Amino acid sequence: MGMGHRTFQVPLFDQRGDFAEPVTLKAADNTEFKARPTYSYKVIKERAVDVVFDNKHISDGGDL
């Protein structure tokens, strides 16, 4: 690859994570409560390029 090109790896397996600190949520009836949600996601193989371009603002590229 020539200068100015980078290769990015996007994991296509299930990713899981959680929030380090509780977040405050508000129910439809305006009741507030705190929770530490766990989330999971998986990149669709055909959309992997979109994931890189849509999230390039998150990093300066130094750690990608």
N, C-alpha and C positions, 0 to 999 in steps of 0.2 A: 504494500500500500504506500502511496506517496505521502509527502508531507501534508499536514492539515487534515488527515483522516484518522479517525479513531474507531476502534471496534468496541461495541458494548455487548455485554452478556445480560440477557433478561431471563431470570429463572421462570420456567413454565410449570413448576410444581406448586402445590398449595403453600401459601405463605400464611403464617399466623402471628398475631401479636396482641398486645394489650396496652392499656394506658398505664403509665407509671403512677400517676396521681388520679384520684377520683375526679370525674367531671360532673358539673351540675346540669341536670336535665330538667325540662319543664314539660309536664303532661298537658293534655288537651284541656283539662279542667283547671289549669294554671298552678297545679301543685308542683313544687320543686323537690327534687331528690338528687342524691349523689350516687354515682355508680362507677365501676371500673370495667367497662365493656371489653370483651375479647372479640377480635375480628379475624376474619380470614378472607383471602382473595386468591385468585388464580388468573394469570394473564392468558388471554385467548391467543393462541399461536399466531393467527393471522393478523393480530393487532399489536404485536410486540414492537414494531417500528413506531407505531403511534405512541406507545407508552414512553419510549425514549424521547421523542420530540415533544410530547405534551408535558413532560416533567423536567426538561433541560434547565428550567429556571431554578430548580431546587439546589443545584450544585454548580460550582464554577468549572466542573469537569476534572478537578484535581483528584477527587476520590472515586470517580466513576471508572 
